[in-house]
């Protein structure tokens, strides 16, 4: 099995990039008392991508998430998707 780069239009990991470009200053999500606009969500996702890559996560890996229904869950899903995991 060979790995190929996922299409940018079909990968959840690139969603924050597209939304930040289109509507960066609009509210993306509200988590308790905190809200994040699309630009901030994209920035946080990119930071997590760097952390996961630094831990050795590569395309094709599986990433398990055990998180509550909070912003960290979405950030993690987007970051893992962006890495192709």
C-alpha positions in Angstrom: 0.0 0.0 0.0 1.4 3.4 -0.9 0.4 6.7 0.6 -0.6 9.6 -1.6 -1.1 13.2 -0.6 -4.8 13.7 0.1 -6.7 16.3 -1.9 -6.9 19.6 -0.2 -10.6 19.7 -0.9 -11.2 16.3 0.7 -9.2 16.4 3.9 -10.6 17.7 7.1 -7.2 18.8 8.1 -7.2 21.7 5.6 -10.6 23.0 6.6 -9.2 25.5 9.1 -6.9 26.9 6.4 -9.7 27.5 4.0 -12.0 29.0 6.7 -9.2 31.3 8.0 -8.7 32.6 4.5 -12.4 33.1 3.8 -13.6 34.4 7.2 -10.7 34.6 9.6 -12.3 37.1 12.0 -15.6 35.3 12.3 -16.4 33.1 15.3 -15.6 29.5 14.6 -16.6 28.0 18.0 -17.5 28.8 21.5 -16.1 26.7 24.3 -17.5 27.8 27.7 -16.5 31.4 28.2 -13.9 31.4 25.4 -14.6 31.8 21.7 -12.2 31.3 18.9 -12.4 32.9 15.5 -11.3 30.9 12.4 -7.9 32.5 12.3 -7.2 31.5 16.0 -8.6 28.0 15.4 -6.3 27.6 12.4 -3.3 28.9 14.4 -3.9 26.5 17.3 -4.4 23.6 14.9 -1.1 24.4 13.2 0.7 24.5 16.5 -0.7 21.0 17.4 0.3 19.8 14.0 3.9 20.7 14.8 3.7 19.0 18.2 2.3 15.8 16.7 4.8 15.8 13.9 7.6 16.3 16.5 6.3 13.2 18.3 6.7 11.2 15.2 3.1 11.1 13.8 3.3 10.5 10.1 0.7 10.0 7.3 -1.1 6.7 7.8 -0.7 6.6 11.5 -3.7 6.3 13.8 -4.3 8.8 16.5 -6.6 8.0 19.3 -8.4 10.8 21.1 -10.0 10.7 24.5 -11.2 14.2 25.1 -14.4 15.9 26.2 -16.6 17.9 23.8 -14.3 20.9 23.9 -12.3 22.9 21.4 -9.2 20.7 22.0 -11.1 17.8 20.4 -11.7 19.7 17.2 -8.2 21.0 17.1 -6.9 17.5 17.5 -9.1 16.1 14.7 -8.0 18.9 12.4 -4.3 18.4 13.3 -4.4 14.7 12.8 -6.1 15.1 9.5 -3.7 17.7 8.3 -0.9 15.2 9.0 -2.7 12.5 7.1 -3.1 10.4 10.2 
